[in-house]
Amino acid sequence: MSYLSVSTWSLHRLLGPLRWTQWDANSSTHSIRIQEQPEVLTLLELPGEAAKRGYKAIEVCHFHFPSTDAAYLAQLREEFAAAGISFDTLLLDYGDLTIVDDIRREADYALIRSWIDIAAAAGAKQIRVIAGDAEPSDEEAIRKSAEALTELADYAAIQGVRVVTENFRALTSTAASCLKILEQASDKVGLITDFGNFKLPSKYEEFAMTLPYSVSVHAKAQYDDKGMPDETEFVSCLDTLRAADYKGAVVLIYDGPGDMWEGLERIRTIVQPYL
């Protein structure tokens, strides 16, 4: 059966400062840009709070980690275990495996490997790695991305973590390019399908192509300026799950205004019949 999960992006105004990774071309190094936000709930408290609200799993964005020290990661792992909730995926929101700058590409690759280590230490089952920012028609970029993802998947597997990618950013903006990467990576790399990342008029047909290979679905509705979902469109997305007999995590995504837990409850009501 499918099960209910939530992304920390859906609670990003509650979890304290965001730590964005960025590339400094002048020094050829990565740096962190901190975006200050209130901390109503700590990441360590989140597993218990999510479990109380009926969620079975969480996906954690990399910029929500206040620390990557070994002691902190062990504590986070313990909090997930104590709450009886799964740390399904660490969402690494940075990196380009298709960048033509060799120095930047090698640095990004090394950074991704370091986050695989972090995912393993924190007890995450999977890590989402961005396939790349090249155009989806670029066959050489697809080959390079699939090769790099396969190497990363082999590295992660040793630590008990699976590498997945997503229909996120340019290279995987079409179902066809997603499937080419998966085919070239054999069965070593999984996929996340995000409702918001394929575009009309072909989005529902593209869902049908990627859902059979998806280990997770980001259930992202279209919201108005008051945070109310377009229920008709959202149901059309959910119907593709039923048609595909999808079994896996259904991850609620809310990034609208107002109380974020309340926003999540509005879409949870619509999603519940599909679980």
Contacts in CASP RR format, 6 or more apart in sequence:
PFRMAT RR
TARGET T0000
AUTHOR 0000-0000-0000
METHOD contacts of the structure
MODEL  1
MSYLSVSTWSLHRLLGPLRWTQWDANSSTHSIRIQEQPEVLTLLELPGEA
AKRGYKAIEVCHFHFPSTDAAYLAQLREEFAAAGISFDTLLLDYGDLTIV
DDIRREADYALIRSWIDIAAAAGAKQIRVIAGDAEPSDEEAIRKSAEALT
ELADYAAIQGVRVVTENFRALTSTAASCLKILEQASDKVGLITDFGNFKL
PSKYEEFAMTLPYSVSVHAKAQYDDKGMPDETEFVSCLDTLRAADYKGAV
VLIYDGPGDMWEGLERIRTIVQPYL
1 247 0 8 1.000
1 248 0 8 1.000
1 275 0 8 1.000
2 241 0 8 1.000
2 246 0 8 1.000
2 247 0 8 1.000
2 248 0 8 1.000
2 249 0 8 1.000
2 250 0 8 1.000
2 274 0 8 1.000
2 275 0 8 1.000
3 56 0 8 1.000
3 57 0 8 1.000
3 248 0 8 1.000
3 249 0 8 1.000
3 250 0 8 1.000
3 275 0 8 1.000
4 54 0 8 1.000
4 55 0 8 1.000
4 56 0 8 1.000
4 57 0 8 1.000
4 249 0 8 1.000
4 250 0 8 1.000
4 252 0 8 1.000
4 268 0 8 1.000
4 271 0 8 1.000
4 272 0 8 1.000
4 275 0 8 1.000
5 55 0 8 1.000
5 56 0 8 1.000
5 57 0 8 1.000
5 58 0 8 1.000
5 59 0 8 1.000
5 86 0 8 1.000
5 88 0 8 1.000
5 216 0 8 1.000
5 249 0 8 1.000
5 250 0 8 1.000
5 251 0 8 1.000
5 252 0 8 1.000
6 50 0 8 1.000
6 55 0 8 1.000
6 57 0 8 1.000
6 58 0 8 1.000
6 59 0 8 1.000
6 251 0 8 1.000
6 252 0 8 1.000
6 264 0 8 1.000
7 58 0 8 1.000
7 59 0 8 1.000
7 60 0 8 1.000
7 61 0 8 1.000
7 91 0 8 1.000
7 218 0 8 1.000
7 251 0 8 1.000
7 252 0 8 1.000
7 253 0 8 1.000
8 15 0 8 1.000
8 43 0 8 1.000
8 46 0 8 1.000
8 58 0 8 1.000
8 59 0 8 1.000
8 60 0 8 1.000
8 61 0 8 1.000
8 64 0 8 1.000
8 91 0 8 1.000
9 61 0 8 1.000
9 91 0 8 1.000
9 253 0 8 1.000
9 255 0 8 1.000
10 252 0 8 1.000
10 253 0 8 1.000
10 254 0 8 1.000
10 255 0 8 1.000
10 260 0 8 1.000
10 264 0 8 1.000
11 41 0 8 1.000
11 46 0 8 1.000
11 260 0 8 1.000
11 261 0 8 1.000
11 264 0 8 1.000
12 18 0 8 1.000
12 37 0 8 1.000
12 61 0 8 1.000
12 64 0 8 1.000
12 255 0 8 1.000
12 260 0 8 1.000
13 37 0 8 1.000
13 38 0 8 1.000
13 260 0 8 1.000
14 38 0 8 1.000
14 39 0 8 1.000
14 40 0 8 1.000
14 41 0 8 1.000
14 260 0 8 1.000
15 37 0 8 1.000
15 39 0 8 1.000
15 40 0 8 1.000
15 41 0 8 1.000
15 42 0 8 1.000
15 43 0 8 1.000
15 46 0 8 1.000
15 64 0 8 1.000
16 36 0 8 1.000
16 37 0 8 1.000
16 38 0 8 1.000
16 39 0 8 1.000
16 40 0 8 1.000
16 64 0 8 1.000
16 66 0 8 1.000
17 34 0 8 1.000
17 35 0 8 1.000
17 36 0 8 1.000
17 37 0 8 1.000
17 39 0 8 1.000
17 66 0 8 1.000
18 34 0 8 1.000
18 35 0 8 1.000
18 37 0 8 1.000
18 63 0 8 1.000
18 64 0 8 1.000
19 32 0 8 1.000
19 33 0 8 1.000
19 34 0 8 1.000
19 35 0 8 1.000
19 63 0 8 1.000
19 64 0 8 1.000
19 65 0 8 1.000
19 66 0 8 1.000
20 32 0 8 1.000
20 33 0 8 1.000
20 34 0 8 1.000
20 35 0 8 1.000
20 63 0 8 1.000
20 94 0 8 1.000
21 30 0 8 1.000
21 31 0 8 1.000
21 32 0 8 1.000
21 62 0 8 1.000
21 63 0 8 1.000
21 93 0 8 1.000
21 94 0 8 1.000
21 95 0 8 1.000
21 111 0 8 1.000
22 30 0 8 1.000
22 31 0 8 1.000
22 32 0 8 1.000
22 33 0 8 1.000
22 94 0 8 1.000
23 29 0 8 1.000
23 30 0 8 1.000
23 31 0 8 1.000
23 104 0 8 1.000
23 107 0 8 1.000
23 108 0 8 1.000
24 30 0 8 1.000
24 31 0 8 1.000
25 104 0 8 1.000
28 103 0 8 1.000
28 104 0 8 1.000
28 107 0 8 1.000
29 107 0 8 1.000
30 107 0 8 1.000
30 111 0 8 1.000
41 49 0 8 1.000
42 66 0 8 1.000
43 60 0 8 1.000
43 64 0 8 1.000
43 65 0 8 1.000
43 66 0 8 1.000
43 76 0 8 1.000
44 75 0 8 1.000
44 76 0 8 1.000
44 79 0 8 1.000
45 79 0 8 1.000
46 58 0 8 1.000
46 79 0 8 1.000
47 58 0 8 1.000
47 79 0 8 1.000
47 80 0 8 1.000
47 82 0 8 1.000
47 83 0 8 1.000
47 84 0 8 1.000
47 85 0 8 1.000
47 87 0 8 1.000
48 79 0 8 1.000
48 82 0 8 1.000
48 83 0 8 1.000
48 85 0 8 1.000
50 58 0 8 1.000
50 83 0 8 1.000
50 85 0 8 1.000
51 83 0 8 1.000
51 84 0 8 1.000
51 85 0 8 1.000
53 261 0 8 1.000
55 85 0 8 1.000
56 85 0 8 1.000
56 86 0 8 1.000
56 249 0 8 1.000
57 85 0 8 1.000
57 86 0 8 1.000
57 87 0 8 1.000
57 88 0 8 1.000
57 249 0 8 1.000
57 251 0 8 1.000
58 80 0 8 1.000
58 85 0 8 1.000
58 86 0 8 1.000
58 87 0 8 1.000
58 88 0 8 1.000
59 88 0 8 1.000
59 89 0 8 1.000
59 90 0 8 1.000
59 91 0 8 1.000
59 128 0 8 1.000
59 216 0 8 1.000
59 249 0 8 1.000
59 251 0 8 1.000
60 87 0 8 1.000
60 89 0 8 1.000
60 90 0 8 1.000
60 91 0 8 1.000
60 122 0 8 1.000
60 124 0 8 1.000
61 91 0 8 1.000
61 93 0 8 1.000
62 90 0 8 1.000
62 91 0 8 1.000
62 92 0 8 1.000
62 93 0 8 1.000
62 94 0 8 1.000
62 115 0 8 1.000
62 118 0 8 1.000
63 93 0 8 1.000
65 118 0 8 1.000
66 72 0 8 1.000
67 73 0 8 1.000
68 118 0 8 1.000
70 121 0 8 1.000
73 118 0 8 1.000
73 121 0 8 1.000
73 122 0 8 1.000
74 121 0 8 1.000
76 87 0 8 1.000
76 122 0 8 1.000
77 87 0 8 1.000
77 121 0 8 1.000
77 122 0 8 1.000
77 123 0 8 1.000
80 86 0 8 1.000
80 87 0 8 1.000
80 123 0 8 1.000
86 125 0 8 1.000
87 122 0 8 1.000
87 123 0 8 1.000
87 124 0 8 1.000
87 125 0 8 1.000
88 124 0 8 1.000
88 125 0 8 1.000
88 126 0 8 1.000
88 216 0 8 1.000
88 249 0 8 1.000
88 251 0 8 1.000
89 124 0 8 1.000
89 125 0 8 1.000
89 126 0 8 1.000
89 127 0 8 1.000
89 128 0 8 1.000
89 164 0 8 1.000
89 192 0 8 1.000
89 216 0 8 1.000
89 249 0 8 1.000
90 115 0 8 1.000
90 118 0 8 1.000
90 119 0 8 1.000
90 122 0 8 1.000
90 124 0 8 1.000
90 126 0 8 1.000
90 127 0 8 1.000
90 128 0 8 1.000
91 127 0 8 1.000
91 128 0 8 1.000
92 112 0 8 1.000
92 115 0 8 1.000
92 127 0 8 1.000
92 128 0 8 1.000
92 129 0 8 1.000
92 130 0 8 1.000
93 130 0 8 1.000
94 108 0 8 1.000
94 111 0 8 1.000
94 130 0 8 1.000
95 108 0 8 1.000
95 111 0 8 1.000
95 112 0 8 1.000
95 129 0 8 1.000
95 130 0 8 1.000
95 132 0 8 1.000
96 104 0 8 1.000
96 105 0 8 1.000
96 108 0 8 1.000
96 130 0 8 1.000
96 132 0 8 1.000
96 133 0 8 1.000
97 105 0 8 1.000
97 108 0 8 1.000
97 109 0 8 1.000
97 112 0 8 1.000
97 129 0 8 1.000
97 130 0 8 1.000
97 131 0 8 1.000
97 132 0 8 1.000
97 144 0 8 1.000
97 145 0 8 1.000
97 148 0 8 1.000
97 149 0 8 1.000
98 105 0 8 1.000
98 131 0 8 1.000
98 132 0 8 1.000
98 133 0 8 1.000
98 134 0 8 1.000
98 138 0 8 1.000
98 141 0 8 1.000
98 144 0 8 1.000
98 145 0 8 1.000
98 171 0 8 1.000
99 105 0 8 1.000
99 108 0 8 1.000
99 132 0 8 1.000
99 133 0 8 1.000
109 148 0 8 1.000
109 152 0 8 1.000
112 129 0 8 1.000
112 152 0 8 1.000
113 152 0 8 1.000
113 155 0 8 1.000
115 127 0 8 1.000
116 127 0 8 1.000
116 152 0 8 1.000
116 155 0 8 1.000
116 156 0 8 1.000
116 159 0 8 1.000
116 161 0 8 1.000
116 163 0 8 1.000
117 159 0 8 1.000
119 126 0 8 1.000
119 127 0 8 1.000
119 156 0 8 1.000
119 159 0 8 1.000
119 161 0 8 1.000
120 156 0 8 1.000
120 159 0 8 1.000
120 160 0 8 1.000
120 161 0 8 1.000
124 161 0 8 1.000
125 161 0 8 1.000
125 162 0 8 1.000
126 161 0 8 1.000
126 162 0 8 1.000
126 163 0 8 1.000
126 164 0 8 1.000
126 190 0 8 1.000
126 215 0 8 1.000
126 216 0 8 1.000
127 156 0 8 1.000
127 161 0 8 1.000
127 162 0 8 1.000
127 163 0 8 1.000
127 164 0 8 1.000
128 164 0 8 1.000
128 165 0 8 1.000
128 166 0 8 1.000
128 168 0 8 1.000
128 192 0 8 1.000
129 149 0 8 1.000
129 152 0 8 1.000
129 163 0 8 1.000
129 164 0 8 1.000
129 165 0 8 1.000
130 165 0 8 1.000
130 166 0 8 1.000
130 168 0 8 1.000
130 169 0 8 1.000
131 145 0 8 1.000
131 149 0 8 1.000
131 165 0 8 1.000
131 166 0 8 1.000
131 168 0 8 1.000
131 169 0 8 1.000
131 171 0 8 1.000
131 172 0 8 1.000
131 181 0 8 1.000
132 141 0 8 1.000
132 145 0 8 1.000
132 169 0 8 1.000
132 170 0 8 1.000
132 171 0 8 1.000
132 172 0 8 1.000
133 169 0 8 1.000
133 170 0 8 1.000
133 171 0 8 1.000
134 141 0 8 1.000
134 142 0 8 1.000
134 145 0 8 1.000
134 170 0 8 1.000
134 171 0 8 1.000
135 141 0 8 1.000
135 170 0 8 1.000
135 171 0 8 1.000
136 142 0 8 1.000
136 170 0 8 1.000
136 171 0 8 1.000
136 172 0 8 1.000
136 173 0 8 1.000
136 174 0 8 1.000
136 176 0 8 1.000
136 177 0 8 1.000
137 177 0 8 1.000
138 171 0 8 1.000
139 180 0 8 1.000
141 171 0 8 1.000
142 171 0 8 1.000
142 177 0 8 1.000
142 180 0 8 1.000
142 181 0 8 1.000
142 184 0 8 1.000
143 184 0 8 1.000
145 171 0 8 1.000
145 181 0 8 1.000
146 180 0 8 1.000
146 181 0 8 1.000
146 184 0 8 1.000
146 185 0 8 1.000
146 189 0 8 1.000
147 184 0 8 1.000
149 163 0 8 1.000
149 165 0 8 1.000
149 181 0 8 1.000
149 185 0 8 1.000
149 188 0 8 1.000
149 189 0 8 1.000
150 184 0 8 1.000
150 185 0 8 1.000
150 186 0 8 1.000
150 188 0 8 1.000
150 189 0 8 1.000
152 163 0 8 1.000
153 162 0 8 1.000
153 163 0 8 1.000
153 185 0 8 1.000
153 188 0 8 1.000
153 189 0 8 1.000
154 188 0 8 1.000
156 162 0 8 1.000
156 163 0 8 1.000
157 188 0 8 1.000
162 190 0 8 1.000
162 215 0 8 1.000
163 188 0 8 1.000
163 189 0 8 1.000
163 190 0 8 1.000
164 189 0 8 1.000
164 190 0 8 1.000
164 191 0 8 1.000
164 192 0 8 1.000
164 215 0 8 1.000
164 216 0 8 1.000
165 172 0 8 1.000
165 178 0 8 1.000
165 181 0 8 1.000
165 189 0 8 1.000
165 190 0 8 1.000
165 191 0 8 1.000
165 192 0 8 1.000
166 172 0 8 1.000
166 191 0 8 1.000
166 192 0 8 1.000
166 193 0 8 1.000
166 194 0 8 1.000
166 197 0 8 1.000
166 218 0 8 1.000
167 173 0 8 1.000
167 175 0 8 1.000
167 178 0 8 1.000
167 191 0 8 1.000
167 192 0 8 1.000
167 193 0 8 1.000
167 194 0 8 1.000
167 197 0 8 1.000
167 198 0 8 1.000
167 206 0 8 1.000
167 210 0 8 1.000
168 192 0 8 1.000
168 194 0 8 1.000
168 197 0 8 1.000
171 177 0 8 1.000
171 181 0 8 1.000
172 178 0 8 1.000
172 181 0 8 1.000
173 197 0 8 1.000
173 198 0 8 1.000
174 198 0 8 1.000
174 206 0 8 1.000
175 198 0 8 1.000
175 205 0 8 1.000
175 206 0 8 1.000
175 207 0 8 1.000
175 209 0 8 1.000
175 210 0 8 1.000
176 209 0 8 1.000
178 191 0 8 1.000
178 209 0 8 1.000
178 210 0 8 1.000
178 213 0 8 1.000
179 209 0 8 1.000
179 210 0 8 1.000
179 213 0 8 1.000
181 189 0 8 1.000
182 189 0 8 1.000
182 190 0 8 1.000
182 191 0 8 1.000
182 213 0 8 1.000
190 213 0 8 1.000
190 214 0 8 1.000
190 215 0 8 1.000
191 210 0 8 1.000
191 213 0 8 1.000
191 214 0 8 1.000
191 215 0 8 1.000
192 214 0 8 1.000
192 215 0 8 1.000
192 216 0 8 1.000
192 217 0 8 1.000
192 218 0 8 1.000
193 207 0 8 1.000
193 210 0 8 1.000
193 211 0 8 1.000
193 214 0 8 1.000
193 216 0 8 1.000
193 217 0 8 1.000
193 218 0 8 1.000
194 217 0 8 1.000
194 218 0 8 1.000
194 220 0 8 1.000
194 253 0 8 1.000
195 207 0 8 1.000
195 217 0 8 1.000
195 218 0 8 1.000
195 219 0 8 1.000
195 220 0 8 1.000
195 221 0 8 1.000
195 234 0 8 1.000
195 237 0 8 1.000
195 253 0 8 1.000
196 203 0 8 1.000
196 218 0 8 1.000
196 220 0 8 1.000
196 222 0 8 1.000
198 206 0 8 1.000
198 207 0 8 1.000
203 237 0 8 1.000
204 236 0 8 1.000
204 237 0 8 1.000
204 240 0 8 1.000
207 237 0 8 1.000
207 240 0 8 1.000
207 244 0 8 1.000
208 240 0 8 1.000
208 243 0 8 1.000
208 244 0 8 1.000
211 217 0 8 1.000
211 240 0 8 1.000
211 241 0 8 1.000
211 244 0 8 1.000
211 246 0 8 1.000
212 244 0 8 1.000
214 246 0 8 1.000
214 248 0 8 1.000
215 248 0 8 1.000
215 249 0 8 1.000
216 248 0 8 1.000
216 249 0 8 1.000
216 251 0 8 1.000
217 241 0 8 1.000
217 246 0 8 1.000
217 248 0 8 1.000
217 249 0 8 1.000
217 250 0 8 1.000
217 251 0 8 1.000
218 251 0 8 1.000
218 253 0 8 1.000
219 234 0 8 1.000
219 237 0 8 1.000
219 238 0 8 1.000
219 250 0 8 1.000
219 251 0 8 1.000
219 252 0 8 1.000
219 253 0 8 1.000
219 267 0 8 1.000
219 271 0 8 1.000
220 253 0 8 1.000
221 229 0 8 1.000
221 230 0 8 1.000
221 231 0 8 1.000
221 233 0 8 1.000
221 234 0 8 1.000
221 237 0 8 1.000
221 253 0 8 1.000
221 254 0 8 1.000
221 267 0 8 1.000
221 270 0 8 1.000
222 229 0 8 1.000
222 230 0 8 1.000
222 233 0 8 1.000
222 234 0 8 1.000
223 229 0 8 1.000
223 230 0 8 1.000
223 254 0 8 1.000
223 255 0 8 1.000
223 256 0 8 1.000
224 230 0 8 1.000
225 257 0 8 1.000
226 257 0 8 1.000
227 254 0 8 1.000
227 256 0 8 1.000
227 257 0 8 1.000
227 258 0 8 1.000
227 263 0 8 1.000
227 266 0 8 1.000
228 266 0 8 1.000
229 266 0 8 1.000
229 267 0 8 1.000
229 270 0 8 1.000
231 270 0 8 1.000
234 267 0 8 1.000
234 270 0 8 1.000
235 270 0 8 1.000
238 270 0 8 1.000
238 271 0 8 1.000
238 274 0 8 1.000
241 250 0 8 1.000
241 274 0 8 1.000
242 274 0 8 1.000
250 271 0 8 1.000
250 274 0 8 1.000
250 275 0 8 1.000
252 264 0 8 1.000
252 267 0 8 1.000
252 268 0 8 1.000
252 271 0 8 1.000
254 260 0 8 1.000
254 263 0 8 1.000
254 264 0 8 1.000
254 266 0 8 1.000
254 267 0 8 1.000
256 263 0 8 1.000
END
